[in-house]
Amino acid sequence: MRTLRNTIGPESMSKSLNQNRNNVKSVDRSHAARHLLELLYRLHYVVGMKVQDTLRTSDGLDRHQTAVLWIIRSEGADGRSIPRKYVEKQLTSWYDISSSAISKAIRGLASKDIGFLNITENPSSGREKLIELTPEGVAFMQKMTRNGSAMCEWYLDNMSQWASEVDVCLYIYTKITALFGKMIDAERLAAGEPVAPAAPQESVLHHPLTNVIVDRSYSWDEIPSVPREYAPLMQLNIFFPIHYKAGNKLEQVMRSGTGLSRQQIIILLLMFGEGENQSKMARKRIESALSSWLELTSSSVSKAIRSLTTSEVGLLTIDESPESGREKTVQLTPKGRKFVAKLVNSGVNYLQNLVDQLGDDELDMVVHIFARTNDIFEDYPGPFRVG
C-alpha cells in the first residue's frame, strides 16, 4: 500500500488554527447524528452522483459499469485485476439489482464494442473468474483518474477558508471512510460472513494516518500536512468509498425491513432531504433527480411514485399544483410522514455508532467539512473532461 509518509517535523504538523477557524461551530453531540444524516444524504446523492458523472468520462458507460472499473482501480491487485465474485458482492450490496444484471454490466465492458476487460479463470481457483483491465481499459482508467483529479483540484481550491482546511478535509474523509469500513466489517463478521481484505495497492495514494486513523481521535493541532501536489489524487481516492460504501450502507440501513424497493425509498428520502417542509415536492423534480441518479425513464419514476399512493401503501398523494393544472405536486400523507420518521430514526441510530467514535474536535471537523463540500458542489462546473 502506497501511503504518504509524514516526514515533516512536529512543528510543521501542528498548526495554529485557533485564529483561522473561528467560524467553525461546536456541534451538540445530542443532535450530531441527525445532522450528519442530513449532510450525508446530500453527499451520497447530490455530490456522489456528480463525482460519478466525472468518472464516467463519456456517456458510453452506465453507472454500474463505472463502479465496476473504479472497484478494480481502488481495490484490485495493482489496480488491474480482481475476482469477479468480489465485484458482484459489492455491487449487489450497494444496488437493488441481481447478480445477472451485474454480470451483464461486466460482459458489456468485456464486449468487442467496449473492450475494457478480459474475463479469465482465476489461477487460484478454477471455479472462480478473474476480471482484468485490457490495455484499452488501462488507458480509459488513466483518463478517468485525470478527470477525477481535475475535479478534486477544483474542489480543494475552493476548500480555502484557512491555509490548512484542505488537510482537515483529507483527514476527515479518510477517518469517516475508515470508520464505516470498520463498522461494515464488524457486521459481516457477526453474521458469519468473510471479510475480504482489499488487495495491496502501490498505485493508490493514501493518507499519512491511514493505518492508525481508527485507533484514536486527533485534535485540530494534530492533523498532518499533505503536500498539495498529492492532495487532488488523495481526495479522489476518498470520494469513491464515501459515495459507495458509506452512502449506500446508510441507504441499506434505512431500507431494511421496509418491504420497499430502492427506488421507492430514494423518492421518500429525496422529499425528506429537499422537499418543502421535508414533505412536499413537484413531481418533475423527483423525476429529474431519479432519472439522473438511477438512469431511469420518467415513466419508470412515475410508476414508482404511483406505487406509493395506492390504498395498500398510502405514503404519498399526487395533487394538481395550484399554480398550474398541468403540474403535479407529490406530498407525504400523515402515514407517509410517520414512515419517513422511522427511516430517519433508523439512520440516526446507525450514525450514532459513528458519532461515538469521534472526538469532540473531530465531530466539529466532520460537520464543517461535509457542509462545506455540499456548498462547494452547488457551483459544480463539471463534469470535468481533461482528455
N, C-alpha and C positions, 0 to 999 in steps of 0.2 A: 504494500500500500504506500503510495507516494504522499506522505504527509509533510506539509511545510513546517520545517523545524523552526522553533523560536530561538534564534541565536543572539537575540538582542538583549542587552543588559537590563536589569530590573528598573533602572531609572528611565529607560525608554518604554518599557512595558506599562509602567504606572503612569497614568495620565491624569492631570488635574482638570477634572470635568466640572467641578462644582460651579464654576463661573459660567460655563457654556451650556449647561443643561437645566437652567432654572425653569424652563417651560415644561419639563417632564413632570407630570403629575404623579403623586404617590397613589398607588392602587389599593383600594379597600379589599382585603382578602375575601371578605364575606360575599362580595359581588363579582370577584375576579373571573370565576368560571363562566358565568353568564356573559360577561363582557368578551371573554375570549371566544365563546361560541359565535357571537355576532361578527367578530373580526375574522375568524376562521371561515365562516360562511363565504365572505367576500373573497378571501384569499383563495379558497378552493374553486369557486365557480367563476368569479369575475377575473381575478388576476391569473389563476391557474390556466384558464382557457386561453387567455392572451399569450401566456408563455408557450402553451402548446401550439398556438397558431404560428408563432415564430419558428418553432422547432419543426413543424410540418414542412417548411421550406418551399413547398409547392402545393397546389391543390390536388396533386396526384395521389396523395396518401390520406387515408381516413385517420381518425383519432386513435383507433385501436392499433393500426399499423405503426403509427408514430410512437405509441407506447412500447410496442414490441422492440423497435430499434433502440429506443432510449434505455430499456432494461438491459439489452445487450451491452450498450456502451457503459452503463453505470455499474452493472453487476456481473458482466460476463468475464471470462478469462481473457486478460489483455484487452478487454473491450471489444472482442471479436467473436466469441462463441459462447453458447450457454445451452444447457439441456432444455429441450422443448417443454418438458413437463413443468419445469420451474416457471417458465413464462406463462404457461396455461394456468398454473395455480395462482400466480399473481393476478392475472387479468380476470379470472373468474371470481376472485375475492373482491376486486375493485368494481367490476361491472355486472350488470344484470343480464349476462349473456352466457351461452352454453360453451362447452369445450369445442363443439363442432364449429361454432362461429369464430372462435379464436384460431382453430386450425385453418379455417378458410382465409383469415387475415394473413396467417403465416404463409400459406400456399400462394396467396397473391403476391407477397413480397418475393417469393421464390420463382414466380412465373417469368416467362420469356419477356413479357411486356415491361416488367419492373427489374427483375434480375438482381435484387439486393441480397438475397440469401441463398445458401445451399443447405439442404436438409440431408444429413448423413447419419449412419449408425454411430452411436456413442461408443468409442473404443473401450470404455469401462463396463459396458453392458449392451449386449446385442438386442435387448428388448427396448432400449431407450434410443431416442433420436436426439441428435445434436443439431442446432441451427447455427450457422456460421455466416459472417458477412463475406460477400464476394468482393473483388476489387472495386466493382461499381458501388457496392454497399458501403465500403470503407470511404470512398470518395464522397458519397452522399452524407455519411455521418460527419465527415470533416466540414461539409457545408453547413449541416445542422449546428455544429458546435460553433462555427464562425458567426452564424446568425444569432444564436443564443448568447454568445459572448458580447456581441454588439448591443443586444437588448439590455444585458446586465450592466454594460458600461454606461448606457444611458440612465438606467435605473440608479446606479450607485453615484453617478454625477449629481443626481438630484437628492441624494441622501447626504446633505451637506450643511445641516444646521449648526454643526460644530465639526472640528477637524477630525475627530475620531468616531463620528457617528457611523461611518462605514464599518469600523472594527466592531462596534456594538451590534450592527446589523448581521455581520457574518457570524459572530459568536451566537447570537440568539437563534438564528435559523439552524445552525448546527446543533445547538443544545436541544431545541424542540424536536428536531428530526430524530436525534439520538434517544430522547425520552419516549417518543411514540414507538420507535423500534423496540425499545426495552419492554414497553407495555404489551405490544403485539406479540413479541416472542414469549413473554410470560403466559399469555392466554393460550398460545399454541401448546406450550409445554404442559400446562394444566389440563388441556384437552387430550393429551397424549399424542399430539402431532409433532412430527420432526421439525426442527428449526434449521433451515438450510443456510449456512454461513455464506455471505457474499464472496464471490471469487476474489482473490487478491488482485489488486489493480495498481499498476505503476503509472497508468496513463491518466488517472483521475486525481486531481489535486484536492487535498483535504486540509481542514483547519488544523492549526498547531495543537489544539486541545482535543482533537478527535478521540484519542484513545483514553482520555481521562475525564471527559466532559460530563459524564453522568455520575462521577464519583463524589462530587462536592459542588457547592454553589460558589459562584465567583461574583465579586463586587465590581462596581464600576471601575475602580482603580486597578483591577487585576486583569482586565481584558487585554490580551496581547495585540500588538500592532501587526497587521498583514501588509507586506509591500503592495502598493497599489497596482503594480503590473500583474499580480496574481489574483486580485480581488474579483474581476468580472467572471473568470472561469470558475473560481471557487463558488461564487454566488449561483452560477448556472448549475453546478453540481447539487446545490442545496434546493433549488426551486423544484426540481423533479420530485424528490420524496415528500416535500411539503404538500404538493398538489395531490400526488397519487396515494402515498402511504397514509399520511396524516388526514388529508381531506376525505379520502374515500373510506378510511376506517371510521371516522366520525359519522359519516353518512350511513354506514352499515349499522352502527350502534343505534342510531335513531330509528332506522327502518326495521330493526329486529323485532319480530313478533307482531308486526302491524298487519301483515297479510296484504300489504300494498306493494306495487311494483316500484322500481327505482324512478320511473317517470312520474308516477303519482306523488311520491314523496318529495321529489325535487320541485314540483309545482307548489306544494304546500310550503316548503322551505323558502322558495322564491317569494311567496306572498308574505311570509314572516320577515324575510330579510329586507325586502324592498317595497312592500305594499303600503298603501295609505293606512295608517293606524295598524300596520302589520296584519291587515286582514282583507284588503281590497285592492284590486289591480285591473287595469284594462286587459282584456283578453289578448289583444295584439301584442302587448309587451310580453306576456307569458309565452305566446307562440314564437316571438322573435328570439327570446332568450333560449328556450329549449331547442329550437331549430338549430341554433348556433352551437350550443353546448353538447347536444346529443346527436346532432346530424339527423334530425327527424324532419319529415314534411309537416307543413301546417295542419294537414288533415289528421296526421297521427297525433299531434299535440292536442288538437280539438277533441279527438276521440278520448284521449287520456283525461282531459278536463271534464268532458261529459260523464265519464265513468265515475267521477267523484260527486256527481249531482244526483245520482239515482236514489230512489227511495231506500234501497238497501244500505247504501253508503252514507249519503246525506251530509257530506262535508262541505260542499260548495253550492252556491246558486249562481246562475248566469242571468244578468238583467240588462235591459237596454240602458245605454248611457243617457242621462238627462240632457247632455249637450248635443247628442246625435243619435237618432234612431238606428243608424247603421252600425254604430259602435256597441260593443258589449263590455260589460263590467263583470268580473268574477269576484265573488265575495264569500268569505268563510261564514258558514252557518254557526249558531251557538254550539252545536255539536262539533263543528269543524274547529272552532277556537279552543275547545277543551282538548280535542285530539292533538292539535299543534302544540298546546301547552305541555302535553305528555311527551311529545317528541323532544321539545326543548329541554324538559327536565331530565330526560334520559341522556341527552348530550351534555348538559351541565354536570350531571353526576359523574359521567365518564371523565370530563375535563377536570373535575376536582382532583382526581388522581394525579393529573399533570401539575396542577397548581401546588399541590402538597410537596412536590419535588423541586420547587423553585424557591430560591431565597427571595427576600424582600426586594433587593436591588434587581434581581433577575425578573421578578414579576413586573416591576415598573418598566424594565427594558422591553419585555416582550409585548406589552400593551402598546408602548410607544412605537416600536419598530413595525408591528403589524398595522397599526393605524396609519403610520407614515407610508407604508407600502401601498395601502389602499388609496391614499390621497395621491401618491405619485402616479399610479396607474390610471387615475381618472383622466390624465392627459397623455395616455399611451399613444404614440405616433405610429406604431407598427401596423402589421407585422414587419419585422426587420429582415431585410434581404441584402446581404453584402457579397453574394456570389460564392 
